[in-house]
Amino acid sequence: MRNGLYLFYGLIVFYLFGGFSLSAPVWADSAWQAYEQGRFEHAIRAWELRLPSASGEEKIQLHSRLAAAQQALGKHRHVFLQLDQAIKYAEQYGDPTQQALIFSQFSDAWLTIGDQEAALAYAQQAVTLAESLNDPAILAHALNSLGNVWLAHDALEEGLACYQRAAALVANGDDLSLFFKIALNHLFALIAQEEITAILPFSQQLATQLLQQPHTQHTASFLLTYSQHLQKLLTFPDLSISDKQQLLNQLYQAAIKAHELAQELQQPRLLALSYQQHALLAEQSRQFSNALDYARQTIFYANQSNSLELLYQAYWQMGRIQRELGEVDEAIKLYQMSADILQPIQELLETGQRIVQGHFNEVVRPVYYELADLFLHKASKATQEEDKQHWLKQARSSIEQAKLAELRNYFQDDCVSTAERDYPELDQLVEHTAVIYPITLADRLVLLVSAGEGIKVFTVSATQQAVEEQLLLLRTGLQTRPNKRYLYPAQQLYDWLIQPLQSYLKKRQVDTLVFVPDGLLRTVPMATLFDGQQFLIEQYALAITPGLTLTEPQQIDWHNAQFLLAGLSEAVQNYPPLPSVPKELQRIAEVTQRATILLDKNFSLENLQGQLRATEFTAIHLATHGEFSADPQQTYLLNYHDKITIDRLQTVIGLGSFRQQPIELLTLSACQTAVGDDKAALGLAGVAVKAGARSAMATLWFVDDEATALAMTQFYQTLLNASGISKAKALQQVQMQLLRHPRYQHPAYWGPFLLTGNWL
């Protein structure tokens, strides 16, 4: 239930953070009215038709409004194209007022897609420019944008200060729309700060003001947002009974009034939003019959307004209710309808639509995981093995869709859709290999394991919270040398993830485990799990894959393989030197015999591209600093002069005009992700997919320079000299050698090496 409330709440807050408040010119009356009514595509068509004949100053406002309409539709790439045009005309005609407003729009746009640094820079530009103008409304608008950015940075005091200053500037003005946007954001900040004593009087005053406003679309939207804020506030555990009752009264007053206005105005999207809120309130109070009725109304009006994000939420909510009522089959149908609508939403990525990273776990993941839980329930009740296998495959497929959706959302393009193939099931392709698919649910851990004879299911009584706590402890302990704080969580996780499977794995003579990890499971190396006597790497060769449909196991003939080796040994761009890199590259070149080396100044993007055009390399080895972040725009590899982003890496080494076959192996030998940052680890796991490589090897954290050089040299030597050995087993031998080395036996040295994708 909480997920649904958070979703509804979060989306509307972002919508109201943005926008603009200047009055519409006469020529735009019909288009402006369409925009106000939520008919954004109609407004876009009207404004685009006006553009060719518009004057220069009109073009500024047209591009600004087109950006706002595109942002409301979630098409963020189009937003920036329109804003680029708007700021160009504003600068050309010397209009600082419009420039300040466009800077604020830029800030809102960057914030919506999660780039807080860019959002802050534009908001500060907007405030600086607005302060030079004698226009309180423009300055208030800029301060409101800056306050939003500070809130995204968790700088609550700074955000509150911006809202207070902005509110004072427009308190006696005519722009009530801007005033209420600021006031609602102010309330949101107070709730984030959990200042109950300040919230209650402020909330009461705001309710009184809103209920007295004219019957307009703005008033209805503000009332809905206000009541959503109170829904969030009511989740606070330390509210007194009297305070809770007071807030409930305010919430219902606002929700009922908003619904009355929506019915009066007969605007489909507004009606869908209103019915959705009533459905959520009814679900919260377990009035399931009423909640289902309201959800059906939401579906009707969401269809009328083509609001897909409201439509999938409504089906999701109805599925949750039917599950609560014990109607499993009906719940499955509704969840599948919700998931079917989510698919095209995800596939709109090429047009720029994006679900903000911080909300993915709230707005997408639960649909697939709750559906998988229902499939697992059906499997547990099945009396025939054929039926059981059907439901287990459905459960795994549902989680697979969540993983693919998350990768698409992270990388913000269709690379995953392009890479996805209808491969045969991995466990049917390779002997002595088991695929382990962990599913962390709120109340238990489910392990789907397959090794050539269907899927076996193992259920462990470990909550998601308990598993994640141990994962964080393990990752922190592994990077704290030289103590052994990692041992307890390593053994606990072994008991949960491996011990229940051991008899099955031994019976199948499994020697290689392929994990399909999720969430925080991506942030720790499975190699370091410990049974009390041995680490997991001492028992099995290991690999991971971000998704079953993204990996095609294929034995590689390394005979005549061509290697491109590039690296940095010098200190550049404020990064420390890597003095062992020349030795690492030279040793690998001697082992491989067919290698081209680009070192230090020769390691430029231009030289890299030139070499790749000239030669069809089998493998690329990059010995350089790499940072993997939750934001893919902040994920990069260093070359001598600048940084190579993941998008640029895809352009350089991916399939294209000068590459007919994918790179077989991409090795990144000095990468790191932050502790507990599962999105950064997702980027590391997905780098092979993004770059168009069959497999990738990298490290979860920076490893000792000499240990890395030793490991990399030994890896290639083993891979090329041991006939028929898989990459997973070659890496296993390397990790075992480091483990037995007196200097490198701590898992901080040998643990973080990860092999992703084709492990053969």
N, C-alpha and C positions, 0 to 999 in steps of 0.2 A: 504493500500500500504506500509505503513511504517513497518508493521509487517514482510512482505515478505523480505524487504531489510535487516532488522535486523537479520532475521533467516539466510539468505545466508552469511551475513557478519560474524556472530558469529561462525558458524560452521567451517569456513575455518581458522579463526584466531586460534582456538584451535588446529587444525590439524597442522598448521605450527609452533606453539609454541614447539611442541614435536619433536620427531625424533632424528636422529643422523647423523653424517657427516663423519665418517671414510670410507675410500675406501673399496669396497667389495673384499674379497679374490677371487682368480681365481676359486676355487671350487664352488663358489656361483654365478657365472656370470648369469646363466639363472634365478635363483631365485631372484637375486637382480634386474635384468631387469624387472621381473614380478612385484616386489614390486614397482619399480619406475613408472611402468605403471598403478598402482592402482589395479593390479590383486593380491590382498593380500592373498586370499585363496590358489591360486596357489603357491605363495611364501611360505606360511606356510607348505603346503604339502611337498615341495621340501626340506625345512630346517628340517622338522621333520624326513624325510627319512635319512638325513645325520647324525642326532644326534648319533645313536648307534655306528657308526664307527669313530666318530670325536675324535680328540685328546683333551686333557684337555683345552688347550688355545682356540681351535676352538669352544668348547662347550660354552665358555663365550660369544663369538660373536653370536653364533647361538641362544642362549637363549635371548640375547639382541635384536636380530633382530626379533625373534618370538614375543617378547613383543611389539615391535613397530608395527608389522603387526596386532596383536590382538587389539592394541589400535586404529589403523586406522579403524578397524571393529567395535569398540565400545564394545568389549568383555573384560571388565575391570578386571573381576576376573581372567581370563586367563593371563592378563598382569602381575598381581602381582605374580602368580605362576611362570611364566617365569623369572621375575626379581629376585625372591628369589633364583632360581637355578643359575642365572648368577652371583649374588653377592657371592654365596657360592663358586663357582669355582674361581672367581677373588680373593677372600681371600685365598683360598687353594693354588693358584699358585703365590700369592704375587704380583699381578699386580695392582699397585696403579692407573695407567692411566685408566684401565678398571673400577676400582672401582669408580673413579670420574665420569666417563661417566654414569655408572649405577645409581649412586646416583642422577644424573641429570634426568635420565629417571624415577626413582622413583618419583622425585619431579613433573615432568610433569604428571605422571599417577595420583598422588593424586590430583593435581590441576584440572585435567579433570573431576574427580568425585566430586569436590567441597570441599575436605578436605584441607583447606588452611594452617592449623597448621602443618599437616604432610608434606605438600609440602614445607613449609618454612624450616622445620627441615632438610629435605633431601637436599634442595638447599644449605643451609648453610654448611652442611657436604661436599657437592661437591666442593664448593668454597674453603673451608679450605684445603681440600686434594689437589685440583688443584694448589693452591698457593705454595705448597711444591714441585711441579714439575716444570721442566724447559720446559714447553710446552704452548706457548701462546694460541693455538687453544683449548686445553682442558680447560684452565681457562676461555676463552671467552665463551665456551659452558656452563660452570657452571654459569657464570655471567648472561648469557641470561636466564637460568632457574630461577635464583634468581630474575631477573628483572620481569619475568612473575608473580611470586608469589607476589612481592610488588604491581604490578598493581592490582591483584585480591584483595589485602588488601586496595586498594585505596590509597596506599602510592606512589603517582606519582613521587615525587622528588627522592625517593630512587630507583624506577624503572628506571627512566631516567638516574640516575648516573650509574647504572649497565650496561645499554645499551651503554652509551657513553664510559665507560671503556672497555667493550667487543669489541666494534667497533674499538677502537684504537689498540687493540691487533691483530686483523685480517685484518686491512686495507690494509696491503701490503703482505698478505699471499696468498696462493694458493686455500684456501677453500672458493670459491665464494658462495657456497650454504649457509654456516654458516654466511658469511658476510651479505647476503641479508635477511636471517631470522632475524638477529639482527637489521638490518636497518628497516625492515618492522615493527618489534615490537617497535622500537624507534618511528617510525611515528605514530603507534597506541597510544603510550603513550602521544605524543604531542597532538594528537587529543583529547584524554581523558582529557588532561589538558587545552584544548581550547586555546592553544598558537598560534593564527593565524599568528602573525609576524614571529614566528620561523618555523611554518609549511610550509609556501609557498616556501621559498628558499630550504628547505630540501626536500620537495616533488618534486620540479623541478629537483634538482640534482639527486635524486633517479630515477626519470623517465628517465633521460638521460642515466644513467648507465644501467638500465634494458633493455632499447631498443637496446643497443649495445651488449647484451649478445648472446652467441651461441644459436642456435635453439634446445633447449632441453626441456624435460618435466619440469625440475626445473624452467627454465625461464618462461614457460607458466604459471605454478602455481604461481610464484612470481608476474607476471603481473596481474593475476586475483585478487590476494590478494591486490595488490597495488590499483587497481581500486575499489575494495570493500571499502578500507579505505577512498578513496575519496568520494564514495557515502555517507558514514557516515558524512564526513566533510561537504558535500553540504547541509546537513539538518540544519546547524548552521544558525540562523536567522540574525546574524549581519555581514554576509559576504557582502562586497561591490559588485556591479555589475561586475566590472572589475576582482576582485578576483574570483568570481564565474565562470566567463567565462574562466579564465585561468585554473581553476581546471577542468572544464568540458572538455576543450581541452585535458588536460593531461589524464583524465579518459578515454575518447573515444579512444585516441591513444593507451593506454595500453590495453583496452578491445579488440580493433580491432586486435592489434598485437598478443594478447593471442589467439584469435580465429583463426588467420592464422596459428599459430604454432600448435594448437590443430588439425586443419585440415591436416596440413603437417604430423604430427606424427600419426594421426589416432588412438588415444587412446580413447576408448569409454567414460571413466569417465571424462577425461579432456574435451572432446567435450560436454558432458552433462553439466558440470560446466560452460563452456563458453556460450553455448546456454541459460542456465538459467540466466546468468548475462545479456545477451542481452535482454532476455524477460523482466527482471525486469526494465531495463533502458527504454525499449519501453513502459511498463506499466506506469512508472513514468511520461513519457512525453505524456501519453494518446494516444499513437499510438497503439490502441488495436488490430487492425488486424495483425500488425507486431508482437506484443507481443504473440498473440495466435499461430502464425506460429513458433516462436522461442520456445514456450513452448512445442509444439508438437515434435520438434526436441529434446528437452530436454528429453521428455518421451522415445523417440526411443533409445537414447544413454544411458539413465539411465537403461532401460531394458537390454540392451546389457551388461552393467557393473554390473548389479544386485545392483544398488545403490538405495535402497528403500527410503532413506531419501530425495534424489533428486526427486524421482518419486512422492512421496506424495506432495512435495512442488509444483511440476509442475501442478498437478491436482488442488491443492488448488488455485494456481495463476489463472488458467483458470476459475475456479469457481468464483473468485473475479471479473474477467473481464466480464464474462457473467452476473453477478449480476449488474455491472455498466451499461451494455447494456440493462438491463431490461428483460433479458432472464431467468426468475426465475426457470422454470422447468429444463432447461439445466444446470443452476448453481447448482441446488440441486443434479443432477446426478454426476457432477464433484466433489462437496464437499463429496458426499457419497463415491466416488472412493478414494478420498484422505483419508477419515476416515477409510475405509476398509484396506488400506495399513498401516495406523498407528496402527491398532490393532495388527498385528503380530510383529511390531517393539516393542510395549509395552510388548507383551508376551514373548519376548526374555530376559526378566529380569533374568530368572533363569540361563542364560548363562553369565550374567554380563553386559548386555548392559544397558546404563543409559543415560537419557537426563539430563544435568546439571540443578540443581534446579533453579538457577537464570534465566535459559532460558525457563523453562516450560511454563510460561505465554506468551512467544513469539512464541514458536515453536509447541505447541500442543493445548493449550486452545483455540486459535482463530479459529481453524478449526471447532471444535465442536460448539462453541458459534455462529459463523457466519452461520453455517448450521442451528442451532436452530432458528436464526433470520429469515432465509428464510422460515422455517416451520411456524413460527408465522405469517409471511406475508401471507402464503397460508391460514392459519386458519382465518385471518381477512377478506379474500375475499370469504370464503366458504359461500354458501347460504343454505346448508343443515346441520343440527346439527350433523349428523353422520360424514360428511366430516370434519366439524370443530373439532370434538373430535379426529378424526384420526390424523390431523395435530398437534393438541396440544400434543397428546401423543408422536408423533414423536419429537417434540421440547423438551419435557421433557426427552425423551430417549437419545437425543443427549447430553444434559447437564449431564445426568447420566453417559454417557460414559466418559465425561471429568473428572468427579469426581473420577470415578474408575481408570482412567489412572493416575490421580494425586496421589492417594493413592498408587498405584503400584510403581510409580516413587519415592515417598517419602520413603516407607519402603524397596524398593529394593529387593523384593522377590515376590513370587506368592501367598502370604497370602490372598490378596484380591480376586484373581481369584478362590482360593480354597473356600473362604467364600461366594462368590457370589452365589446366588440361584435364581431360577425362582419362587419367591414367588408371591402369588396373590397380587394385588395392596393393599397397606396399608389401603387406605381410604375405601375399601370395606370390611375390616375385623372387624373393631371396630366402634360401634355406638358412636355418640357425640364426634368424633375426627376428626379434620381437618388437612390435610397435606398441608403445605405451602412451595412452591418451588420458592424462589426468584431467578430471573435471572437479573443480573445487566449488561445492555448493555451500550454502549458508550453514547447513546442519551436518554435512558429511563430506567425505572425499570419495569420489568414485573413480576407479581405475579401469579403463577399457583396454584390454590387452589382447593382441592377436599375433599368432605365430604360425599361420598356415592352416588353421582348422577352425575358422570362425572367430568370433569375438568372445572372450571371457570377461566377466564383470566381477570386480572385487570392490567391496564397500568397506570403508574404514571409518570408524567413529571419531573423526577429527573435523571440527568445524573449520570454516574458511578462515575465521579470525585466528584460531590456534595455529593453523598451517602457516598463515602469513607472518605471525609473530616469530615462529621458528625460522622461517626463511630470512627475515630481517636480521635475526641474531646470528645466523650462519654467515650471511654475507659480511656483516660487520666483523665477526670473529675471524673470518678468513683473511681479512685485510689488516688485522692487528698482529703484526709479528713482534716478538717470536713466541708469544704465549699460545696456549691451546684452548682458547675460549670457544673455538668452533666445534669441539668434540661433542658436547651435549646436543646442540641442535642438529649436528650432522648425523648423530645416531638416532635421534628422535625422528628425523625425516626419513632415514633409512627404514625404520620400523613401520612407518606409514606408507612409503612409496614402493619399497622393494620387498621387504620381508613377506608380505602376504602372497607375493607372486613366485617366491623362490622355488617351491616344489614344481609348479607348472613350468617355469623356465628350464629347470634341470631336466625335467621329463622330455622337453622338446629339444634338448641339447643346444640351447641358445647361447651364443657367444657375443652377440652384438645387440645393443638396445638402442632404439631410435625413439626419442621422446618428442612429443608434440606439446611443448609447454605453453602455459598461459599465465598472464598476470605476473605476479612476483616470482613464479617458478622460472621465469626467463632470466631472473637476475642472479641466480646462483648456478654454479657448475655442478651437474649431477655427479661428476667424477669424484667429488669430495664427500659424498654420503658415506657413512662409516658404520660397519656392523659390530664394532667392538674389537675386531681383530684386523679387518682389512677395509680399505677404501673400495668404493664401487669400481673404480678404474682398474683395480687389481683383479676384478672378476669378469668384467665385460668391456668390450670396445663400445664407445658411445658416440652418438650423433644427435642432432636436433633438426627439426624442420618446422617452419612456421605454419605449415599446412600440408595435409596429405596430397592435395591436388597440385601442389607447387613443386613436388619432388619426383623425379623419374630416376630410380636406381639404374645405373648403367656402368658396367665395368669399362675403364678407360685403358687404352693401350698407350703407355707412356713412351713407347719406342719412338724416337725422332721428335719428341715433344720440344716445342720452342718456349723459352721462358723469358719474360721481361721483368727485370729486377730494378726497382727504383727505391731511393731512400735518402734520408737526411742524416748527416752526422753532426753538422754544425748547429749552433744555437741560432734560431731564426724566429722572428715574430713573437718574441718574449717566451719562447719555449726553450727548455734546457737542451744541451747537446745530447746526441746518442752516439757516443764514441765507438761502440762495438758494431755499428751498422756497416762500415766498410768491410770489416772482417766477415760479418754475416753474409753480405752480398757476394763477396769473393769466394767464400767457401761453397755457397749454393751454386755459383757459376761453375766451380770446379766439379761439383757433384753432377750437375745437370748436363754440362758440356755444351749445351746449345742455349746460351743465355746472352742477353743484351743488358748492360748495366747503365743506369742513369743515376749519378750520385751528386748530391748537393746542387751546385749551380746548374748542372746539366738536367736536374730533375725539375723541369718546368712543364706547364700544361701543354705548351706548344710542342716540346720535344716528345712528350708522352703521346700526343695525338699523331705526330709524325711517324713514330715507331709503329704505332698500331695500324696506320694506313699502309705501311711498307711490308709488314709481316703478320701472318695469321698466327699469333701466339696462342699456345695451349693454356698457359697459366701466367698470371700476373702476381708479382710479390711486391708489396709496398711496405717498406720498413720506415715508417714515419709516424709522428704523433697523429692521433685521431681522436676526436671528441664526438661521442654519440649522446644526443640530448633528447628530451621529450619533444622538443620542437625540431622538426627535420631541417628547418632553415638554419638552425644552429648546430647542425651535424656536418662535420667536415673532416677532411684529411689535409695535412700541410704539404705543400710543395715548397720549393725554395723561396718563391716570390710572394705567394698568396695562399689562399685556401681553396680546396676543391670540395664543393658541396656535393651532396649525394645526387642532386639533379644533374650537376655537371659530370659527375662520374658516370651516370647513366648515358649521357650524351657521348662521352669520350670512348667508353669501352663496350657499350651496349650494341646490340645488333643494328646494323645500318648499312649505309652504302659501301663501307669498306670492311664489313664483317658479315660473313655468311653463316658462320657457326658461333654459338656462344662460347665464352671463355669457360674452360673446364674447371678451373680453380682460381679464385681470387683470395689472396692471403694478405691480411692487414696485421702487421706484427707489433704494433705499439698503440693499440686502441684502449679506450676506457669508457665506462659508463658509471654514473653516480650510484651510490648505495640506495637501494629501494626504488630506483627509477625504472619502473617496468616499461614505460614508453620508450626510454632510451635503449633498453635491452631489446625491445621490439624492433627498433631501427637496426640494431646490430644483427638480429636474427633475420631481418628481411633484406639486408644489403645485397645478398646474392640475387634475390628476386628483382630488386630495383636495378641493379647493374647488369642484369641479363646474364649472370654466370650460373653454371650448373651447381656449383658449391662454393662455399666461402669458409675460410678459417680466420678467426680473429680472437682477441682476448677481451674478457669482460672488464679487466682493469689493467693498468700499466704494470708490466712485469720487469724485473731486473734486466737491464740491458744485456748483460753477458749471458744470463739464463735464456733469454729469448734467442740470442744468436746461436747458442748451443742447440736449443730445441728445434729451431727452424732448419738448421743444417742437417740434423739427424733425421728430421721428418722427411725431407726430400731424398736423402740417401736411402732410407728404408723404403720409401715409396717406389723409387726407381730400380733398386737392386733386388728387392725381394719379389720374385715373380708372383703375380696374381694377388698380391696383398691389397686389401682395401685401404682407403684413406683413413677410415675409422681405426683400423688395427695398426696402421703406421703411427697415428697420433697416440694410440694407447701405448705403444712401445716407447715412444718419446717421453710420455708422462711417467711411465714406470722407471725409466732411467733417471729422470730428474728426482723422482721420489726416493730413489736409492742413493742419490748423490748426497754426501754429508752436508754440503752447503745449501742444497736446494730441496731438502726433504719436506720442508713446511709447504702445505698446499697453496699458500699464497704464490709460490713460484710455478708449480706445475698445474694448479687447478683451473685457472681462468681460460685456458685454451678451449675454444668451441669450434666444432665442425658442424656447419649448417648445410642442409641440402643433400645432394647425392653423396652418400658416404662410401660408395664402392670405389 
